[in-house]
Amino acid sequence: MNSVFQLAETLKKLCPQLELRENEPLSHHTSFRIGGPVTLMALPKSKEEAALALRTAANLGIDPILLGRGSNLLVADEGIEGFALKYVSTLDSLQQEGPCELVAGAGLALAQVAVYAMEHALSGLEFAHGIPGSLGGAVFMNAGAYDGEMAQVVSEVCCLTKQGEEELLSAEQMGFSYRHSVFSDGSRLIVSVRLTLREGKREDIQAKMAELMERRRSKQPLEYPSAGSTFKRPTGYFAGTLIEQAGLKGASIGGAQVSEKHAGFVINTGSATCEDVLRLMRSVRQIVQMDTGVILEPEVQMIGCSL
Ligand SMILES: Cc1cc2nc3c(=O)[nH]c(=O)nc-3n(C[C@H](O)[C@H](O)[C@H](O)COP(=O)(O)OP(=O)(O)OC[C@H]3O[C@@H](n4cnc5c(N)ncnc54)[C@H](O)[C@@H]3O)c2cc1C
């Protein structure tokens, strides 16, 4: 019997309440609106459900793909023959502990956590309010903007290994650097995160969040599907500036286009395929390298495809 089919059957028996979807289009789970179906997707709503799904998959020799809210993902048009796990959290998982700490489920939207912090007069997450995606994805990526990054506020992470064993990692163990963390090897599922913030004034926090959101709206092509910055910031440069200087603003292949508003973003103008995005990324990279000698590295995480 096909092992993913066997996994689905076993999970249905062991945990009937676990949400499973077969042949689930991954375009429904990515902000790029791109990606073919995955054979099986589990959407665990608790640590226990997630641990069971991971353990059962490991026993069958299946390595799951971990998904957050898909805002930094490019997925192959033909989809994935395999198993994807998307951890789901509700607002009940978000609590204040002590005067300045929040503990939150990793599946929550980062924006929900930032708004909660603001409502509780806790400062430190203003930078994160406009970053799409989940709290778990933000920790994985060490997401950042406007001089802030997750490394400044994450103090502890509860995660599960791919064998379903629980681990508690302290800030020092998280190996944060630019868009990188100890989780970047994909070997652990982040299930909850402790954030250490500082006391602030609600009105000031709210005003800062509104100001940063306005800056984002005025500069970024938020009206189109994308996965944010396509390439990482090369040391000493800005990817968007290099791409603009190479005359590539507005360049397009199929439905994929280098945004006219911000050259650092590849957007989906409506019908982009993964192949369109990859071909555009390859030519952008080649032209920028020829012009400047700088090699752009993708920031977007690729699933089932590569540059
Ligand atoms: C319009 C737009 C603006 C953006 N602006 C910014 C910005 O200012 N700064 C910035 O840093 N990023 C930005 N991004 C990129 C993206 O929002 C961030 O990288 C975000 O943190 C990804 O979170 P996610 O939940 O969507 O993760 P996904 O895209 O789903 O996944 C990204 C990676 O994280 C892993 N992952 C996700 N959740 C978990 C988990 N619970 N446990 C283990 N691994 C996990 C996945 O396996 C994958 O490798 C932007 C994106 C868009 C579309």
The ligand as an SDF file (V2000), in Angstrom:
LIG
                    3D

 53 58  0  0  0  0  0  0  0  0999 V2000
    3.4210   41.2700    1.1360 C   0  0  0  0  0  0  0  0  0  0  0  0
    4.4840   40.5850    1.9430 C   0  0  0  0  0  0  0  0  0  0  0  0
    5.3220   41.3250    2.7680 C   0  0  0  0  0  0  0  0  0  0  0  0
    6.3220   40.6980    3.5160 C   0  0  0  0  0  0  0  0  0  0  0  0
    7.1020   41.4540    4.3210 N   0  0  0  0  0  0  0  0  0  0  0  0
    8.0720   40.8540    5.0580 C   0  0  0  0  0  0  0  0  0  0  0  0
    8.9120   41.6250    5.9250 C   0  0  0  0  0  0  0  0  0  0  0  0
    8.7780   42.8340    6.0440 O   0  0  0  0  0  0  0  0  0  0  0  0
    9.8720   40.9620    6.6180 N   0  0  0  0  0  0  0  0  0  0  0  0
   10.0520   39.6100    6.5400 C   0  0  0  0  0  0  0  0  0  0  0  0
   10.9410   39.0730    7.2120 O   0  0  0  0  0  0  0  0  0  0  0  0
    9.2600   38.8580    5.7400 N   0  0  0  0  0  0  0  0  0  0  0  0
    8.2810   39.4430    4.9970 C   0  0  0  0  0  0  0  0  0  0  0  0
    7.4920   38.6760    4.1840 N   0  0  0  0  0  0  0  0  0  0  0  0
    7.7350   37.2200    4.0640 C   0  0  0  0  0  0  0  0  0  0  0  0
    6.9080   36.3540    5.0470 C   0  0  0  0  0  0  0  0  0  0  0  0
    5.7280   37.0250    5.4200 O   0  0  0  0  0  0  0  0  0  0  0  0
    7.7100   35.9870    6.2940 C   0  0  0  0  0  0  0  0  0  0  0  0
    8.8530   35.2590    5.9520 O   0  0  0  0  0  0  0  0  0  0  0  0
    6.8610   35.1540    7.2700 C   0  0  0  0  0  0  0  0  0  0  0  0
    7.4970   35.1620    8.5200 O   0  0  0  0  0  0  0  0  0  0  0  0
    6.6220   33.7100    6.8410 C   0  0  0  0  0  0  0  0  0  0  0  0
    5.6520   33.1370    7.7210 O   0  0  0  0  0  0  0  0  0  0  0  0
    4.6370   32.0200    7.2050 P   0  0  0  0  0  0  0  0  0  0  0  0
    3.8270   31.5410    8.3460 O   0  0  0  0  0  0  0  0  0  0  0  0
    3.8510   32.5390    6.0590 O   0  0  0  0  0  0  0  0  0  0  0  0
    5.6340   30.8930    6.7700 O   0  0  0  0  0  0  0  0  0  0  0  0
    5.5880   29.9940    5.4470 P   0  0  0  0  0  0  0  0  0  0  0  0
    5.7490   30.8650    4.2510 O   0  0  0  0  0  0  0  0  0  0  0  0
    4.4090   29.1020    5.4700 O   0  0  0  0  0  0  0  0  0  0  0  0
    6.8970   29.1260    5.6470 O   0  0  0  0  0  0  0  0  0  0  0  0
    8.1750   29.7030    5.6110 C   0  0  0  0  0  0  0  0  0  0  0  0
    9.1500   28.6810    6.1750 C   0  0  0  0  0  0  0  0  0  0  0  0
    8.8620   28.5360    7.5540 O   0  0  0  0  0  0  0  0  0  0  0  0
    8.6280   27.1670    7.8830 C   0  0  0  0  0  0  0  0  0  0  0  0
    7.5930   27.1450    8.9160 N   0  0  0  0  0  0  0  0  0  0  0  0
    6.4330   27.8530    8.9170 C   0  0  0  0  0  0  0  0  0  0  0  0
    5.7560   27.6120   10.0640 N   0  0  0  0  0  0  0  0  0  0  0  0
    6.5080   26.7380   10.7900 C   0  0  0  0  0  0  0  0  0  0  0  0
    6.3660   26.1120   12.0670 C   0  0  0  0  0  0  0  0  0  0  0  0
    5.2870   26.3210   12.8440 N   0  0  0  0  0  0  0  0  0  0  0  0
    7.3450   25.2940   12.4870 N   0  0  0  0  0  0  0  0  0  0  0  0
    8.4600   25.0700   11.7310 C   0  0  0  0  0  0  0  0  0  0  0  0
    8.6460   25.6290   10.5190 N   0  0  0  0  0  0  0  0  0  0  0  0
    7.6850   26.4570   10.0570 C   0  0  0  0  0  0  0  0  0  0  0  0
    8.1930   26.5070    6.5880 C   0  0  0  0  0  0  0  0  0  0  0  0
    8.5470   25.1390    6.5820 O   0  0  0  0  0  0  0  0  0  0  0  0
    8.9790   27.2990    5.5450 C   0  0  0  0  0  0  0  0  0  0  0  0
   10.2500   26.7440    5.3310 O   0  0  0  0  0  0  0  0  0  0  0  0
    6.4760   39.2810    3.4310 C   0  0  0  0  0  0  0  0  0  0  0  0
    5.6050   38.5360    2.6250 C   0  0  0  0  0  0  0  0  0  0  0  0
    4.6200   39.1620    1.8860 C   0  0  0  0  0  0  0  0  0  0  0  0
    3.6990   38.3310    1.0510 C   0  0  0  0  0  0  0  0  0  0  0  0
  1  2  1  0
  2  3  1  0
  2 52  2  0
  3  4  2  0
  4  5  1  0
  4 50  1  0
  5  6  2  0
  6  7  1  0
  6 13  1  0
  7  8  2  0
  7  9  1  0
  9 10  1  0
 10 11  2  0
 10 12  1  0
 12 13  2  0
 13 14  1  0
 14 15  1  0
 14 50  1  0
 15 16  1  0
 16 17  1  0
 16 18  1  0
 18 19  1  0
 18 20  1  0
 20 21  1  0
 20 22  1  0
 22 23  1  0
 23 24  1  0
 24 25  2  0
 24 26  1  0
 24 27  1  0
 27 28  1  0
 28 29  2  0
 28 30  1  0
 28 31  1  0
 31 32  1  0
 32 33  1  0
 33 34  1  0
 33 48  1  0
 34 35  1  0
 35 36  1  0
 35 46  1  0
 36 37  1  0
 36 45  1  0
 37 38  2  0
 38 39  1  0
 39 40  1  0
 39 45  2  0
 40 41  1  0
 40 42  2  0
 42 43  1  0
 43 44  2  0
 44 45  1  0
 46 47  1  0
 46 48  1  0
 48 49  1  0
 50 51  2  0
 51 52  1  0
 52 53  1  0
M  END
$$$$
